[in-house]
Amino acid sequence: MIKMGCDEDILKCLVFWTNFILALVGISLISLGIIYKINLEELAYALPKEYGDLSVIPVLTIPLGTILIILAVFGCYGCLTERMRYVILYIATLLVIFVLQQTLGINAFCRLKNDTVFRNRLDNTLLDIFEHNDQDSNKAVTDLIQHRLKCCGFNGSEYWNDTIPKSCHKTDSSDIFDVPCNDELFKYIKHCQRVLGVSITLLSVAEVIAAVVSLYFVYHLRSKATEFVFIKDYSFQDDLL
């Protein structure tokens, strides 16, 4: 009995630690979502319409991370109260979130699988923005891209001829960014999607670990309940004798 009590304490401690890690994963997902939502949302105007959902992926990680934090608290509560139904519900929800997270991660990877098609459409959209730079909305996006990505012109500073905008300058008029914006924007969006895909996929490993530990905890609770019923029946039969 002492050994069983000791094993139960270790198992509960393990469940608490996995849920603590799960909460950290939730915080990480929220942080990733906020950072890349801001980064991609500012450049969303330059994305082709058919690729507008790229800025939605980081947005979806925010509620996903929030649910994970709430679920981690629920998992700890289920462990403390030793209610098997709560723990089973916790495991089922974890597996659903794992599937959703994997779907998001795979989508982040596969959405830009065809680089050539995406590059051509991105170039067309970006070129249209640069060509109509006289419009305030396009000028704001052009300046943002050049300043943020430290680039100049659609295909280099030569694009502007002799009227190079201030957003092309590093510090003074003689120091100009020398990389084309079409290359830099393509690399930047690819980098964002790659980081999001890898992070979301790797962080989902914590959900699998939490589910496995919780399944073992359910097995322990069932064994404990079965042993309690056996001892109770044995004591009852012993009293009859």
Stockholm file with secondary structure:
# STOCKHOLM 1.0

chainA/1-241         MIKMGCDEDILKCLVFWTNFILALVGISLISLGIIYKINLEELAYALPKEYGDLSVIPVLTIPLGTILIILAVFGCYGCLTERMRYVILYIATLLVIFVLQQTLGINAFCRLKNDTVFRNRLDNTLLDIFEHNDQDSNKAVTDLIQHRLKCCGFNGSEYWNDTIPKSCHKTDSSDIFDVPCNDELFKYIKHCQRVLGVSITLLSVAEVIAAVVSLYFVYHLRSKATEFVFIKDYSFQDDLL
#=GR chainA/1-241 SS CHHHHHHHHHHHHHHHHHHHHHHHHHHHHHHHHHHHHHHHHHTGGGSCGGGGGGGTHHHHHHHHHHHHHHHHHHHHHHHHHTCHHHHHHHHHHHHHHHHHHHHHHHHHHHTTCCHHHHHHHHHHHHHHHHHTTTSHHHHHHHHHHHHHHTCCTTTSGGGGTTCCCGGGBSSSTTCBCCSCHHHHHHHHHHHHHHHHHHHHHHHTHHHHHHHHHHHHHHHHHHHHHHHHHHHHHHHHHHHHC
#=GC SS_cons         CHHHHHHHHHHHHHHHHHHHHHHHHHHHHHHHHHHHHHHHHHTGGGSCGGGGGGGTHHHHHHHHHHHHHHHHHHHHHHHHHTCHHHHHHHHHHHHHHHHHHHHHHHHHHHTTCCHHHHHHHHHHHHHHHHHTTTSHHHHHHHHHHHHHHTCCTTTSGGGGTTCCCGGGBSSSTTCBCCSCHHHHHHHHHHHHHHHHHHHHHHHTHHHHHHHHHHHHHHHHHHHHHHHHHHHHHHHHHHHHC
//
